Amino acid sequence: MIAKVIKVDPLKESRAEKSFKRVYFILETGKWAMMDIVPEYRNFKRWSSIIDLVERGYEIFVEGIILMQPGKVDADSPVEITFKKFEITKSHEKKIIQESLL
């Protein structure tokens, strides 16, 4: 599944675990999803460059997103940055997100 990374929250403290970053996505289906990622866990290496680019203001689309449940991205998803972009429209053709298609 392809998704656009729309926001990365700053590092947050957790009551139960270590500090984490929350990452928000718009999926190609038009639904949104989120993921919590802990810098000390091994899967953070997969996400660190993507998070860094988003925090620098780049528009990033990723491919390989796996959902654990509706609205919750699996942090172990085999993601890669992709040049495949998508456009989401509501009924009546009012554009929510508009991206140029490759």
Secondary structure, DSSP 8 states (H G I E B T S, - for coil): -EEEEEEE---B--SSSS-BEEEEEEETTS-EEEEEE-TTSTTHHHHHHHHHHHHTT--EEEE---EEETTEE-TT---EE-S----EE-GGG-EEE-----
